[in-house]
Amino acid sequence: MRAVPEKGRANSALIALLAKALDWPKGAILLESGDTNRLKRLRIRDGAHAAARLTTIIDIWVQAT
């Protein structure tokens, strides 16, 4: 998925992609920093309750790359 960095569309696209991949609500994923930067810091709200699930998914992604 690609979106030009126009009026936050790329950031919204990133959050939508991550929410879909994690099966997590878009509203629970917040951009903490990096609004105009290539490096982003995201917060997954209520992620602590599903930390094991999220860690497993991220580990699978890392191993695949």
MDAnalysis code that builds the backbone (N, CA, C; Angstrom):
import MDAnalysis as mda
import numpy as np

u = mda.Universe.empty(195, n_residues=65, atom_resindex=np.repeat(np.arange(65), 3), trajectory=True)
u.add_TopologyAttr("name", ["N", "CA", "C"] * 65)
u.add_TopologyAttr("resid", np.arange(1, 66))
u.add_TopologyAttr("resname", ["MET", "ARG", "ALA", "VAL", "PRO", "GLU", "LYS", "GLY", "ARG", "ALA", "ASN", "SER", "ALA", "LEU", "ILE", "ALA", "LEU", "LEU", "ALA", "LYS", "ALA", "LEU", "ASP", "TRP", "PRO", "LYS", "GLY", "ALA", "ILE", "LEU", "LEU", "GLU", "SER", "GLY", "ASP", "THR", "ASN", "ARG", "LEU", "LYS", "ARG", "LEU", "ARG", "ILE", "ARG", "ASP", "GLY", "ALA", "HIS", "ALA", "ALA", "ALA", "ARG", "LEU", "THR", "THR", "ILE", "ILE", "ASP", "ILE", "TRP", "VAL", "GLN", "ALA", "THR"])
u.atoms.positions = np.array([
    [0.855, -1.172, 0.000],
    [0.000, 0.000, 0.000],
    [0.898, 1.232, 0.000],
    [0.631, 2.178, -0.874],
    [1.412, 3.414, -0.940],
    [0.467, 4.593, -0.894],
    [0.913, 5.625, -0.220],
    [0.172, 6.886, -0.205],
    [1.182, 8.010, -0.131],
    [0.941, 9.063, -0.889],
    [1.853, 10.199, -0.862],
    [1.691, 10.917, 0.473],
    [2.776, 11.563, 0.940],
    [2.689, 12.253, 2.226],
    [1.920, 13.560, 2.101],
    [0.645, 13.444, 1.834],
    [-0.203, 14.606, 1.610],
    [-1.310, 14.638, 2.658],
    [-1.275, 15.646, 3.507],
    [-2.316, 15.846, 4.518],
    [-2.538, 14.612, 5.391],
    [-1.455, 13.911, 5.719],
    [-1.550, 12.780, 6.617],
    [-2.051, 11.491, 5.997],
    [-2.235, 11.457, 4.693],
    [-2.765, 10.250, 4.053],
    [-1.822, 9.060, 4.211],
    [-0.527, 9.297, 4.107],
    [0.433, 8.195, 4.261],
    [0.384, 7.642, 5.679],
    [0.263, 8.524, 6.661],
    [0.178, 8.069, 8.048],
    [-1.112, 7.281, 8.274],
    [-2.204, 7.744, 7.716],
    [-3.479, 7.031, 7.833],
    [-3.407, 5.671, 7.153],
    [-2.731, 5.630, 6.007],
    [-2.578, 4.365, 5.289],
    [-1.735, 3.386, 6.096],
    [-0.685, 3.877, 6.743],
    [0.161, 3.037, 7.588],
    [-0.652, 2.446, 8.734],
    [-1.433, 3.280, 9.393],
    [-2.245, 2.820, 10.521],
    [-3.283, 1.804, 10.049],
    [-3.911, 2.061, 8.913],
    [-4.904, 1.124, 8.373],
    [-4.269, -0.218, 8.039],
    [-3.090, -0.197, 7.434],
    [-2.383, -1.423, 7.082],
    [-2.003, -2.214, 8.329],
    [-1.471, -1.533, 9.315],
    [-1.076, -2.190, 10.561],
    [-2.298, -2.753, 11.290],
    [-3.377, -1.987, 11.335],
    [-4.597, -2.446, 12.002],
    [-5.132, -3.713, 11.335],
    [-5.098, -3.736, 10.015],
    [-5.580, -4.910, 9.294],
    [-4.670, -6.110, 9.552],
    [-3.367, -5.900, 9.502],
    [-2.419, -6.995, 9.702],
    [-2.489, -7.562, 11.119],
    [-2.719, -6.697, 12.091],
    [-2.778, -7.130, 13.492],
    [-4.185, -7.512, 13.927],
    [-5.166, -7.269, 13.061],
    [-6.571, -7.454, 13.415],
    [-6.874, -6.657, 14.693],
    [-6.528, -5.381, 14.612],
    [-6.655, -4.462, 15.746],
    [-7.458, -3.252, 15.290],
    [-8.244, -2.617, 16.144],
    [-9.015, -1.443, 15.720],
    [-8.101, -0.281, 15.314],
    [-8.426, 0.359, 14.192],
    [-7.621, 1.510, 13.742],
    [-7.557, 2.594, 14.807],
    [-8.654, 2.805, 15.511],
    [-8.702, 3.845, 16.532],
    [-7.815, 3.576, 17.728],
    [-7.306, 2.347, 17.836],
    [-6.438, 1.993, 18.962],
    [-4.962, 2.086, 18.586],
    [-4.662, 2.533, 17.367],
    [-3.281, 2.707, 16.922],
    [-3.055, 4.193, 16.707],
    [-2.138, 4.746, 17.479],
    [-1.910, 6.192, 17.460],
    [-0.504, 6.512, 16.987],
    [-0.384, 7.554, 16.190],
    [0.919, 8.052, 15.758],
    [1.434, 8.980, 16.850],
    [2.502, 8.560, 17.532],
    [3.055, 9.372, 18.613],
    [4.041, 10.411, 18.104],
    [4.863, 10.025, 17.135],
    [5.828, 10.969, 16.584],
    [6.199, 10.530, 15.175],
    [6.795, 11.454, 14.442],
    [7.219, 11.161, 13.086],
    [6.192, 11.520, 12.042],
    [5.321, 12.457, 12.363],
    [4.246, 12.845, 11.452],
    [4.760, 13.143, 10.048],
    [5.869, 13.862, 9.948],
    [6.417, 14.222, 8.639],
    [7.740, 13.525, 8.365],
    [8.090, 12.558, 9.186],
    [9.363, 11.854, 9.064],
    [9.119, 10.445, 8.540],
    [10.125, 9.849, 7.932],
    [10.000, 8.462, 7.485],
    [9.965, 7.498, 8.660],
    [10.615, 7.863, 9.764],
    [10.606, 7.041, 10.970],
    [9.418, 7.432, 11.826],
    [8.634, 6.452, 12.214],
    [7.410, 6.699, 12.974],
    [7.489, 6.010, 14.332],
    [6.776, 6.550, 15.286],
    [6.582, 5.877, 16.564],
    [5.081, 5.766, 16.760],
    [4.614, 4.529, 16.862],
    [3.195, 4.269, 17.023],
    [2.928, 3.692, 18.404],
    [1.765, 3.972, 18.929],
    [1.330, 3.371, 20.194],
    [0.096, 2.534, 19.893],
    [0.127, 1.293, 20.380],
    [-1.017, 0.406, 20.215],
    [-1.745, 0.387, 21.553],
    [-2.871, 1.050, 21.585],
    [-3.656, 1.161, 22.812],
    [-4.199, -0.215, 23.192],
    [-4.129, -0.531, 24.473],
    [-4.545, -1.827, 25.021],
    [-3.688, -2.972, 24.502],
    [-2.539, -2.658, 23.952],
    [-1.634, -3.687, 23.448],
    [-1.060, -4.558, 24.543],
    [-0.968, -4.022, 25.758],
    [-0.430, -4.798, 26.870],
    [-1.294, -6.015, 27.161],
    [-2.593, -5.895, 26.919],
    [-3.503, -7.014, 27.168],
    [-3.322, -8.124, 26.141],
    [-2.759, -7.802, 25.017],
    [-2.541, -8.793, 23.966],
    [-1.071, -8.836, 23.560],
    [-0.192, -8.557, 24.504],
    [1.242, -8.453, 24.212],
    [1.792, -9.731, 23.584],
    [1.415, -10.879, 24.089],
    [1.932, -12.139, 23.547],
    [1.517, -12.303, 22.091],
    [0.258, -11.993, 21.792],
    [-0.243, -12.112, 20.417],
    [0.492, -11.151, 19.486],
    [0.642, -9.902, 19.923],
    [1.317, -8.905, 19.092],
    [2.787, -9.258, 18.899],
    [3.444, -9.740, 19.948],
    [4.851, -10.129, 19.852],
    [5.030, -11.274, 18.869],
    [4.143, -12.250, 18.892],
    [4.210, -13.371, 17.963],
    [4.067, -12.893, 16.523],
    [3.102, -12.027, 16.275],
    [2.883, -11.511, 14.920],
    [4.107, -10.737, 14.434],
    [4.660, -9.895, 15.283],
    [5.837, -9.101, 14.899],
    [7.038, -10.013, 14.662],
    [7.228, -11.037, 15.497],
    [8.331, -11.981, 15.301],
    [8.216, -12.692, 13.956],
    [7.001, -13.058, 13.577],
    [6.788, -13.715, 12.288],
    [7.162, -12.779, 11.150],
    [6.771, -11.510, 11.267],
    [7.122, -10.514, 10.235],
    [8.634, -10.383, 10.114],
    [9.313, -10.281, 11.248],
    [10.778, -10.083, 11.243],
    [11.463, -11.280, 10.604],
    [11.020, -12.480, 10.923],
    [11.620, -13.681, 10.355],
    [11.378, -13.782, 8.857],
    [10.274, -13.230, 8.397],
    [9.928, -13.295, 6.964],
    [10.754, -12.321, 6.129],
    [11.339, -11.296, 6.769],
    [12.091, -10.313, 5.988],
    [13.567, -10.604, 5.972],
])
